Amino acid sequence: MYFSRGRVEKVECPLIRSPYPLRRPSKGQQQYLETLSVLVEAYENDQHALDRGQSPLEILKHLLDSKSMNASQLGELLGNRSLGSKILRGERGLSKGHIRTLAKRFTVSPAVFL
């Protein structure tokens, strides 16, 4: 179940499945969801953490590596195939548009690239 502004939508989750739509989750369901969110956050911080001391270019290289992308694929993403290698060599900086595109593609905050 998913609860959003008074609406109830069905979401498959075997541990909290109910044949009846509920207006509010039970105390046990609330505790389960809170625990689950804490565990997911801890996992993401551990497995997908970015070193805050890295430069935006180093972070970009790490993200590209994690998605098995090369310079030409980066360039294609940004609209110009040759642009990817220039950015990775430090010859070109990232524009605001590039930053928005990269943040959306890698699901990170745009601040990562500033």
N, C-alpha and C positions, 0 to 999 in steps of 0.2 A: 504494500500500500504506500502511496505517496500522498502526503497531505500538503495542500497548497491553498491558502486563502479560502478555506471553507469548502473547497472542492476535494473530492476523493478520486484518485486515479489508481487503477490496478497496476502493480509492478510485481513481476515474479520474484519472490524471495522466499525460499522454503522455510526459513526459520521464523518468519513473521507472517506467513500466509494465513488468511482468514477468509472463510466463505462469505462473511458479512462485511460490508463497508463500515469502517469505523470513523467516527468524527474526530476522535483523538486517539493517539497510540496509548497503549497501557503503560504502566510504570516500567514493566519489564522490557517492553519494546523500546521505550525511550532510553533505558539504560543500555540495551543491546546496541542501538544505533549510535549512541554517544561513544561507547567503547569501540565500536567498529570505526568510527571516524577518527578517533585518537590513534588506532592502530594503522590505519591507512596513511594518516599524516606522518607518523613515525617512519613507516616504510618508505614513503616518497622522499622524506628528508634524508634517509640513509642511502637509498639506492639511486636517487636522482639529484643529489645535492650539487650545486655549482659552487665552486670555491669563490668567495666574494673578493679575494685578492687578485683574481685573474683580470686581464684586460678584456674589453669587449671582443677583440679579435681572437683571443685564446678561447673565450667562451663559445664564439661562433664555430671555431675549429672543432671544439669538443662536441657541440650539438650536431655538426655535420657528420662527424665520425660515428656518433651514436645512432644516426639514421642511415649510415652507409652511403652518404652523399659525397660527390666529388665537386671540384671547382666548376665544371661546366654545368652540372645540375643546379648548383647555387646560382650561376649566371642565368640559367633558364628560369628559375624561380623569380629572379629579380628583373627579368625582361630583356637581358642581353647576355648571351652565352659567354662572351669574353670578359664581362664584368666580374664574374666570380673569381677568376684567377687574379685579377688586379686587386680586388678587395683582400684576398687571402695573402697576397704579397705585401700589402700595406700601401700600395700605390694609389688606391682610391678609398675614400671614407664611405660610410653609410649615410644615405639621405634619410629624411624622416619617413618617406614612403618605403624605403628598404627596411627600415626598422619596424614599421607596422607589419609589413609582409612577413618578415622573419619571426616576429613575436607571435603572429597568428599561426604560422607553419609549425613552430616548435612549442607552441602553447606555453610561452613564458611572458613575463612582463617586459614591455618595451624598455624599461629602465636597465635591463641586463645589457643592452647594447649602447648605453650612453657613457 
